[in-house]
Amino acid sequence: MSPVNAAEIIKVARLNADLTQAELAKRLGTTQPQVVRWERGKTAPSFQRVVDAVRACGFELGVRIHMASKEDAAAIEENLDLTPTEGLRRLSERNRC
């Protein structure tokens, strides 16, 4: 299992929204070089900045903590092994149905 990081979340959201780094930067009121630094992991944005970047791409980033049922355990384990790209792709496929 690989950890999810801000760089990958921002890049995946931007690419799925078909935005350039410059377009995302403009929506966030920052610079294109700053978006490059985030996506390359050179600097780490705050959690709120990641949420804002994902929203600027037209998506919502949600985090919740709750007790999982036994039925959820298999799905959780399966999803933990997905990369953020795979997770977003799977979510997009579910929303199309």
N, C-alpha and C positions, 0 to 999 in steps of 0.2 A: 504494500500500500504506500503510495506516495502522498506527501502532505500537499494540500492546496495552498498556493501562495498568491499574493496580490497581483504579481506580475502576470501570471497565467490567467487569472480571472479577468483582469482589465483587457488583456490582448484578445482573449476568446470572445468577450462581449463586443469589443470593437470590430473584430473581423466578422462576427455574426450579424452585426448591424451594417456591415459594408461601409464603414467609415474609415477615413484616413486618420493618421495620428494628428494631423493638423486640424481636421474637422472636430475630433473629440476634444482637443485642446481648446478650441474656440468655444465649444459648448460648456466647457468647465471653467472658462475664464483663466486659462493657464497657457503655457507655451508648448509647442510641439516637442522641443528638446526635453521638457519635463515628462511628457508622456513616454518618450523613448526611454528615459531613465527608469520610470516605473516598470515598463514592459521588459526591460533587460535586467531588472532586479538590482539596479545600481543604487536606487533609493527606495525606501519603503513608505508608501502613503499610509495615512491613518485608515482605520477601518471605515470611518465615515467617508473618507475620500474615495475609497473603493466602491462603497455603496453609491456615492454620487456619480462616479464614472460609469458604473453599470446602468444606472438610471438614465444618464445622458445618452446611452446606447439604445434606450428603449426597453430595457429589461429591469426586473426587480431582483435584488439579492436578499434572500431571507435566511435568517438563522434562528433556529428554535431548539430548545432543549426540553425533552419530555421523556417519560418512561416508555420504553418500547415494549410492545407485546411480543410473545413468542413468534407470532405470525410475521411480525416485522423483521425479526432477526435475519432471516435469509436475504430479504431484500436489502437490508442495511449492509450486510457483508458484501453483497454483489455490487452495490453502488459505491462502497468505499474503495473498491478496486478500479473504478473508472477514473480516467483523467477528467479535468474540467471540460475539455472539449467533448469527450464522449458523453459526459453527463448532460451538457447543454443540448447535444444532438438528440439524445434519448428523450429529454424533456420536450424538445421541439416536435419530435415524432408523436409523442403522446398528445400534445395539444392540437395536432392536426386531425386526430381521430374524432 
